[in-house]
């Protein structure tokens, strides 16, 4: 932290502008959070228990579901507490910790969806199917996933170091429901264009860099699929990639709008509303899109639900004393 910092706590103003909607927002966000957890955990359990899903693509999908779940845990529980609390203060260390984990996990999501994992996996599967088992071994998949986590948290650490070495000596009111970059740095006394550029470059590396790699990979995928003689083969290849592309477009659309466009103080409320979308809605897209558009996942989820339906009555019967 900078030596000249005089502010020791921040006030997360968030939804305080809508006092009459606090209870309604709490109920909606709470049930959305429960749904996110249930949906992503179901995907992870289905992949773990179904041996036919023990492939690189589903390994990365499981990793993405876990990362999305952790991302929401960094934001939503605190948001729910603040919706019901009169005091919405957060200390500088807590704010820095929240920012570190949120952006580390968010950047990790980008890298998992991009070259390091899912796009690379689809490209190899379609472009070079004969060498797929050799090029995408369990060891390589694990290394790619770990590289995604390390790169994500390295980017986040650099951003947090820049932000919290600033001096906060004026207002302590963050116009947001969590410690986002722009609402925090606008409170600093010594925020310069050099620091703004450094944060922009780091954000662009995670967002634009991974997105460009996705688009480049899919150019090769489309060119390879277009050369397939079988219409059925082309359809199967495109349907395999369409779910991924749907999630990618929505994820990068919201994130790019918030973090890559020019900022001013009047845009914070707009950014806050967009943030609700990518912290609450986007984590639901991953399990929903993949389960609705993927027959293998649908079958695995039905098996998991069937096992759950059998497991619960068995547990109830065991707890019931015999006469």
Secondary structure, 3 states (H helix, E strand, C coil): CCCCCCCCEEEECHHHHCHHHHHHHHHHHHHHHHHHHHHHHHHHHHHHHCHHHCCHHHHHHHHHHHHHHHHHHHHHHHHHHHHHCCCCEEEHHHHHHHHHHHHHHHHHHHHHHCCCCHHHHHHHHHHCHHHHHHHCCHHHHHHHHHHHHHHHHHHHHHHHHHHCCCCECCCCEECCCCCCHHHHHCCECCCCHHHHHHHHHHHHHHHHHHHHHHHHHHHHHHHHHHCCCCHHHHHHHHHHHHHHHHHHHHHHHHHHHHHCCCCCHHHHHHHHHHHHHHHHHHHHHHHHHHHHCCHHHHHHHHHHHHHHHHHHHHHHHHHCCCC
